[in-house]
């Protein structure tokens, strides 16, 4: 074995020295005989990859001394006892697709209960294909824990949905153009470049997640005429469900109570947030109002279902009724408002699971145009 390696090294060294010492014409002729596998060192020097094309070494630019160039860059090959074959052509123009990396607060999950081809769950497909399942955009409440969000994911998995979820953090709320806006941009660009194309999308938002929903609508509105894929996402929206929505006017008490219920720290935090919003009104509070007005307007006339409770001290009853009236004026037949009396903030489903499930299932089955969901048989269809 050792003798064989020595022979290989001697042969390789001889061939490379011939290439180095040859004239211009001889260089090209000799180089034709050099196996492609001997050019592996080019991978170690990407900046010089323009000298390599179609598996052969080209003449070096005339103003560069060929011998010094080859001695410098072929040194690794001359010392290598074993040739490593190249898997593909090396070219400086070769481009690789950039994959969008989701931050930790944005999670994409695929339905594990689907009867459809499970290969749809693999994000390694090079060509985009139409999804056999609908998609849920899930906007969690402030500082939502994954263990609690998972219960809602299981709810929608049972109905055959894939889920793209986002947790809104305090920093995303207090610095909206950096936080909430960036979340919206990341989510939409992820879907626009995803291997699955969803043509049925449902929105389910909780608490201050309503603000993040507004950022999504704003980003779609601003970019749908610039990008066909983003336009497709906009046109694929089929309905909105909001639960315990917190509005811009309720941000200080809502955000503070979502962070802590301590009898001393909560009021202090509420005053701090209120003062911060007043000092930064031009890029915080005004931003909340802008995206909130966009949600109230519901320009695309999406079917809407509003869920709230009178016992919820965070979600304003007045504003819930106001947004319902706005939606109803645009889409009277497909807008709903449901109110409970004693459920706390974002705990309606926990306290009244059967009522909650029935309302949501009937809304999806009868008000939206979603056909790919698994609607339970007991649900009454109109």
Secondary structure, 3 states (H helix, E strand, C coil): CHHHHHHHHHHHHHHHHHHHHCCHHHHHHHHCCCCHHHHHHHHHCHHHHHHEECCEECCCCCCCCHHHHHHHHCHHHHCCCCCCCCCCCCCCCCCCCCCCCCCCCEEEECCCCCCCCHHHHCCCCCCCEECCCEEEEEECCCCCCHHHHHHHHHHHHCCCEEEEEECCCHHHHHCCCCCHHHHHHHHHHHHHCCCEECCCEEEEEECCHHHHHHHHHHHHHHHCCCCHHHHHHHHCEEEEEEECCCCHHHHHHHHHHHHCCCCCHHHHHHHHHHHHHHHCCCCCHHHHHHHHHHHHHCCCCCEEEEEEECCCCCCCHHHHHHHHHHHHHHCHHHEEEEEECCCCCCCHHHHCHHHHHHHHHHHHHHCCCCCCCCCCCCCCCC
